Amino acid sequence: MTTSQTRRSERRRLVETAKIRTSSGVTYSCIIRDISDGGAKLRVPAGVELAGEIRLTSALTGPERVAQVMWQDHTSIGIAFAKLAAG
């Protein structure tokens, strides 16, 4: 089964500027390359290493969206959004 077959929601391709804030408070600019209800692929500055929990902010995602870094290569990361609390 391919990755696209296992996704829970459809990814939308786009180019949207955003900010990433790490748990230590460091902020990086990034570009959202594709996004779904469950996560996103982000282009990040070359050489930046990210792991664990991050917070993503953009006009598309709103003030701060908590996410977990799932994978990383030289200039991209894949994130999974934290589930929103029912309310």
Secondary structure as GFF3:
##gff-version 3
##sequence-region A 1 87
A	DSSP	alpha_helix	3	6	.	.	.	ID=ss1
A	DSSP	beta_strand	12	22	.	.	.	ID=ss2
A	DSSP	beta_strand	27	35	.	.	.	ID=ss3
A	DSSP	beta_strand	39	43	.	.	.	ID=ss4
A	DSSP	beta_strand	53	58	.	.	.	ID=ss5
A	DSSP	beta_strand	62	72	.	.	.	ID=ss6
A	DSSP	beta_strand	76	81	.	.	.	ID=ss7
###
